[in-house]
Amino acid sequence: MAVQTQLYAVPEIEKKESKEQNELENEKIFETKSLNLWYGETQALKNIELEIPEKSITAIIGPSGCGKSTFIKTLNRMVELIPSVQTKGDIHYKGSNILSNDYSAEALRTDVGMVFQKPNPFPKSIYDNVAYGPRIHGIKKKRILDEIVEKSLRDAFIWDEVKERLKDNAFGLSGGQQQRLCIARCLAIEPEVILMDEPTSALDPISTTKVEELIQSLKKQYSIVIVTHNMQQAARISDQTAFFLNGEVVEFGKTEELFTEPEDSRTMDYINGRFG
Ligand SMILES: Nc1ncnc2c1ncn2[C@@H]1O[C@H](COP(=O)(O)OP(=O)(O)OP(=O)(O)O)[C@@H](O)[C@H]1O
């Protein structure tokens, strides 16, 4: 059956000759092995085997309830805060199994930051939102905090909009500005990985574009895993995409290939809007 191509704005790429050349190129930052997860009796993740490359954008797509959010919340062990959760298997982060008993969840969450669907600034000033994490990590000197706050806000593409109002309450910002502030807050603790759970789904199109541009600029320095319902967004900004269905990974590969020449008929049906 002919694949319905170019539904999504996939950048032009040179056709590569062999499958080997198409392997994901960057070093892996996460590797999951036989990862299974249950909420009580309900199994939400089934034998997930994924290698997530560093300094690139990995999109997680799939229909509602397929386990996307659960999966990314395993990567910083946030999911274990839910009492009924039981996890089996391994998740290697830079070579260490983060599911082993002696791995510190606190240290992990410093390295692996998270941005949520709804912007969630603290009820504090713009400055104090960004300085919050560094202060918790013991940084007290105003000059150093000032530097961190400015750099984080610049890197989050929001400095020019807020530099004159750093003492104002963050709730006075627009939704899109609040989301970029939350990203700045995440950058201030110098993570290696940023997990994003539908970070633009509550935003208008202009704010969405700004956040997408920001995400793309961040991949030079950070490894990003983004859950999105928006397939155009996955096609526009990600380097590789995993398609989840009923708690399983159906297909994982380079984004342009997954969206133009999917190997599995279920991926093709999903990206062509036949279900989900
Ligand atoms: N706290 C919880 N307690 C019990 N079951 C849960 C809990 N959170 C999620 N689930 C179940 O686990 C499965 C996967 O849910 P998850 O939220 O990871 O899916 P999702 O793909 O992110 O969905 P959506 O796109 O709608 O956000 C679903 O069956 C869901 O009902």
PDBQT file of the ligand as one rigid body, heavy atoms in Angstrom, charges set to zero:
ROOT
HETATM    1  N1  LIG A 301      -1.966   6.909  38.865  1.00  0.00    +0.000 N 
HETATM    2  C1  LIG A 301      -2.467   5.900  38.141  1.00  0.00    +0.000 A 
HETATM    3  N2  LIG A 301      -3.147   4.892  38.736  1.00  0.00    +0.000 NA
HETATM    4  C2  LIG A 301      -3.648   3.868  38.023  1.00  0.00    +0.000 A 
HETATM    5  N3  LIG A 301      -3.546   3.751  36.681  1.00  0.00    +0.000 NA
HETATM    6  C3  LIG A 301      -2.890   4.740  36.019  1.00  0.00    +0.000 A 
HETATM    7  C4  LIG A 301      -2.324   5.858  36.720  1.00  0.00    +0.000 A 
HETATM    8  N4  LIG A 301      -1.745   6.666  35.817  1.00  0.00    +0.000 NA
HETATM    9  C5  LIG A 301      -1.936   6.082  34.599  1.00  0.00    +0.000 A 
HETATM   10  N5  LIG A 301      -2.633   4.927  34.734  1.00  0.00    +0.000 N 
HETATM   11  C6  LIG A 301      -3.015   4.003  33.653  1.00  0.00    +0.000 C 
HETATM   12  O1  LIG A 301      -1.850   3.586  32.956  1.00  0.00    +0.000 OA
HETATM   13  C7  LIG A 301      -2.070   3.571  31.560  1.00  0.00    +0.000 C 
HETATM   14  C8  LIG A 301      -1.083   4.506  30.866  1.00  0.00    +0.000 C 
HETATM   15  O2  LIG A 301      -1.379   5.847  31.254  1.00  0.00    +0.000 OA
HETATM   16  P1  LIG A 301      -0.476   7.088  30.796  1.00  0.00    +0.000 P 
HETATM   17  O3  LIG A 301      -0.985   8.288  31.510  1.00  0.00    +0.000 OA
HETATM   18  O4  LIG A 301       0.952   6.745  30.923  1.00  0.00    +0.000 OA
HETATM   19  O5  LIG A 301      -0.846   7.139  29.246  1.00  0.00    +0.000 OA
HETATM   20  P2  LIG A 301      -0.594   8.305  28.189  1.00  0.00    +0.000 P 
HETATM   21  O6  LIG A 301      -0.222   7.622  26.914  1.00  0.00    +0.000 OA
HETATM   22  O7  LIG A 301       0.364   9.296  28.721  1.00  0.00    +0.000 OA
HETATM   23  O8  LIG A 301      -2.049   8.927  28.059  1.00  0.00    +0.000 OA
HETATM   24  P3  LIG A 301      -2.515  10.418  27.668  1.00  0.00    +0.000 P 
HETATM   25  O9  LIG A 301      -2.027  10.627  26.273  1.00  0.00    +0.000 OA
HETATM   26  O10 LIG A 301      -3.998  10.354  27.738  1.00  0.00    +0.000 OA
HETATM   27  O11 LIG A 301      -1.897  11.359  28.653  1.00  0.00    +0.000 OA
HETATM   28  C9  LIG A 301      -3.536   3.953  31.345  1.00  0.00    +0.000 C 
HETATM   29  O12 LIG A 301      -4.287   2.771  31.273  1.00  0.00    +0.000 OA
HETATM   30  C10 LIG A 301      -3.863   4.723  32.614  1.00  0.00    +0.000 C 
HETATM   31  O13 LIG A 301      -5.244   4.606  32.925  1.00  0.00    +0.000 OA
ENDROOT
TORSDOF 0
